Amino acid sequence: MSGGQPEAKIGRRGIAVAALLLTASALALLRPAPAFSQETELRGEVSESAILADQQRKARQLRAQGSQDQNAPAAAVQDTASTTYQPASPGAVPDDDQTAGASDSIFDQPQAATDPLADTTAPTKPRRPSTARQRAQDAKTDTKANTKTADKKKAKKKAGEATDSTTTAATASAGDKADAAAVDDDSSNRRAVTIDSVDKQKLDPGQERTGSIDGQKVKPEEDPFAAPGVRIGTFLFRPTLEQGFTATSNADSSSTGKSAVLSETALRFTATSDWRENSALITGYGQFRNTVSGQKINDAQGRIEGQLNVDLDNELRAIAKLGYEAAPESASSPDAIAGVTSQPLRQTVDGSLGLEKTVGKMRYALTGAVSHDFYGDAELSNGTTVSQKDRDSTLYTATLRAGYEVSPALTPFTEVEAGRRVYDLRTDTDGFQRSSTRLGARAGLELDMGEKLSGEFSVGWLREAIDDSRLPAVAGPSINADLKWSPERGTTIGLTGKTSVETTTNAGESGDILYSGRLTGERQIRANLTANTALGLDWRDYTGSDGHDLILSAEAGLTWWLNRYAGLTTRVRTEKLTSNLVGRDYTANSVYLGLKVQR
């Protein structure tokens, strides 16, 4: 038993060694032969010239091989065929090292030489991290590489067909011609489609990418219910027509006024130019009132005004205005005639021309204005008429303003005004010479803070001295303002103030100074719902007496737009005049409901 143990150990050891040898032999048999194996290695981009040179070299080798095979004996051909690599499928291309006359190529794999690890696959070179620019270049390189690969396969396929058909001279000749044509076509195609030509190739307009229609985000309009307007020549015309009914407690706003239901029609429009350098603006309105029931009212009033702004050379700007207005005399006017069926119609034609000059931070402006008033006859209740010719007059004024720009938002200024009022009749029906000389001076501030706050206000003194020494001059403080303030988007608050001299032809009276102020507010509650309010304060101071009038007014309204072109509007208004003169007090309350259409 003891003598058999070493033998058993030797037997088991021999079996283990034999197993290892068998395993190594099996692995050696399973390993592919180096002659038919393919080794790949990642390499960089190959230039166009290198690809073209390699294909031309292979074509020459194939033609040389065809001519050698034609001259060789049949046995040599058979011997060559027996040792040459035979493709398993038609059209396959043998490896470069199996091709007769093959030589080094930029596409050949590197030789292993005596390296003991030659049969080991070469490790892949690490790739550098890509950037946005590198990715763009890689994408462009991939596109061109796909084109190159397709062309290379086409050339190799034709080369293989030429190799398989080398048994006859005719077939070899045809193969040579096909190879030459393929190389020429490939060369011309590659010369036509180069990196520069692809980059510089003009994109077909029909192939440009456009955004999708479905799901595309559309920027909402700031005011989706604003009037789109009508294009007339170089002007954008925006008309508005309003028709409704007013129920009022005092139809003519007088101390003797009565209640009535009135039909009111109002037409308003704006026309804005779209010129490149200069600009023009035309505005106008017309209002017609007719009685449906109650006190008889039948009147009309309106105004049209145009403004032209022209930029001249040397920081010089010209502003021209021209307007026409027609309205009946108000029943609450100091010159109103009692006992008439209709007050006389007052018409006004006015115009002005101004020049503005900027010199550094200094601002200069010179404006000349002309305003002519003429009146129609008053119709009395007994059927007779009273002429108002003695009230016709023309006012000429010239205003010089100088300002200094403290900042782009603030420009204080001072201005002086001089003028002359000339009556058509040198002496009125009562024997007074009504013509007068006008002088005024003001100081104020211009504001320009964009949409937040803009406008101007000024205070000063105004005086008109009448030619007739029996009549005192009309004089008093002068207050003017025109401001717009927007505390938040969709809200606009405006403040206007005006001082005007009201002349008269009443015997022994010079006239009065009227101070008018309006505070307005507009709020866009919703895109299709707008609210507006207004507060008014008028103070009339009679010259030569202690008489005065105080007029207070308030108004609130809503406009609900059904669509971009039509909306419902309503407003309530109250007005009250209080005077220390007999027979002038009145109160008027009214409610309006109507339909507004715009374009």
C-alpha positions, 0 to 999 in steps of 0.5 A: 500500500505504501509503495503504490501511493507515489505512483498514484500521485505521479498519475494524477500530476500527469493527468493535470499536465496533460489537461493543461496542454490540451486546453492550450492546444484548444485555445491555439486552435480557436484563435483566428489566424493572423492572416485572416483576422482584422485589427482596428484602431481609432485614427484621426481624420484623413484628408481628401488628397490622401484618400484620392491618392490611395484609390488611384494607386490601387487602380494602377495596381489592379490594372498591372495585375490584370496585364500580368495574369493575361500573359502568365501560363494557365498553370500559373494562373491555376496555381495563383488561383489556388493560393489566392484568397477566395471570397465567400460571397460575390463582390467581396474584396480581399484584404490588402495584404492578399492582393498582388502587388500590395504595398503600404497604404494609409489604410493598412494596419501597422505590422506587428514585426517581432512583438510577442504581443502582436496578436493582441488587439491594440488598445483604443486611444482615449478621446478628448472631452468634446466641447460645443464647437468640437461637437459641431465639427464632429457632426460635420466630419461624420456627415462627410465621412459617411459620404467618403465611406459610400464612395470607397465601397463603390470603388472597392466593389468595382475593383473586386469585380475587375480582379475576379474577371482577370481570366480574359483580356477583354474582361480585364480591359473592361475592368480597367475602363470601369476602374478608371471611370470610377476613379474619375467620377469619384475624383470629380465628385470629391472635388465638387463636394469639399469642406469649403464647398459644403460650408459655402453652398447656398441653402435652398430657400424651400429647404429652410427650417420654419417653426411649427404652427401647432404649439407655437407661443404667440406673444399677447397684444398689449391692447387686444381691443385697440382699433386696428385703423384703416390705411389711407395713403401714408396715414393710419385712420382710426374712426370711432362712432358712438350712438346713444341716448341721454336722460337729463334734468337740464337739457341746455344747462341753464337756470331755466333748463328742463328735463329731456331725453336726447339722442346723441351721435358723436363721431371722432377720428385720428389720422397719424402719418407713418413718415420716416423723418417728419410727422403729422397728426389730424384729429377731429370730432363732431357731436349732434343732439336732438330731442326725443322727448322733453325740452327742444334741443337741436344743435351740433358742434365739432372741431378738426385740427392738424399738426405738422412737425418738421425737423430742419437742419442745425437742431432746428424744428418747426411745428405748424398747427391749423384748426377749425371749430364750430359750436353754439354759444353756451346758455351759461355763457356771460354773453348768452342772449335770453329769450332766443330759440337758439343761441348764435353759432360761434366759429373759430379758425386758428393757426400757429407756427413755431420754431424750436432751437437747441444750443447745448443745454439751452432750449429756445422756442418762438411761436406765432399764433392767429385766432379769428372768432366770428358769430352768427345771428341769434334767433329770437322767440318772436321770429326776429334775429339779432346780429352779432357782428360786433363780437367778431375779432382776431387775436394775434400773439407771439410767445418767446420761451427760453429753457435750460435742461437741468437733466433729460427729465427736467427743463425749467423755462420762462416765457413772455407773450405779447399780442393784439386783439382787433375787432372787426368793428372799431366801435361796437353798437354801444360806442365802445372801442373793444380792441386791446393789447395783450401782455403776459409772462410765465415761468414753468417746468417741463417734465419728461420721465417717459410714460411715468410722468410727462408734460409741463406747468407754469404760473405767471400774469396775464393782462389785456388793456382795452383801447377804450379808457372807460373800460378797465383792463382784464388782468390776473394770475395765469395758470396753465398745466398739461400733465400725464401720470401713470402710477402703474400699467393700465392706469393714466391720470391727467391734469389740465389747466388753462387761463383764458380771457373772455371778452364781452360787448355788454355795455360798460363791461370789460369781460372776465378771466376764466380758470379751468381745471380738469382731473381725469383718470382712466383705468383698464380693469380688464382687457375688454373693460375700461373705466374713466372718471373726471372732476372739473373746477371752473372759476370765472372772475368778472373784471370791474365788479366782485361777481364770480362763478363757480362750476363743479362737475363730476363724471364716471363711465364704463366701456365694455368691449364686445370685440375689437370693433364694438362696445357698450358705453355708459356714463353718469354726470353731474354739474352745478354752477353757483354764482353771486350774480342773479339768475345764473345758478343751475344744476344738471344731472344726466345718464347716458347709454350707447353703443360705440363702434371703431375701426 
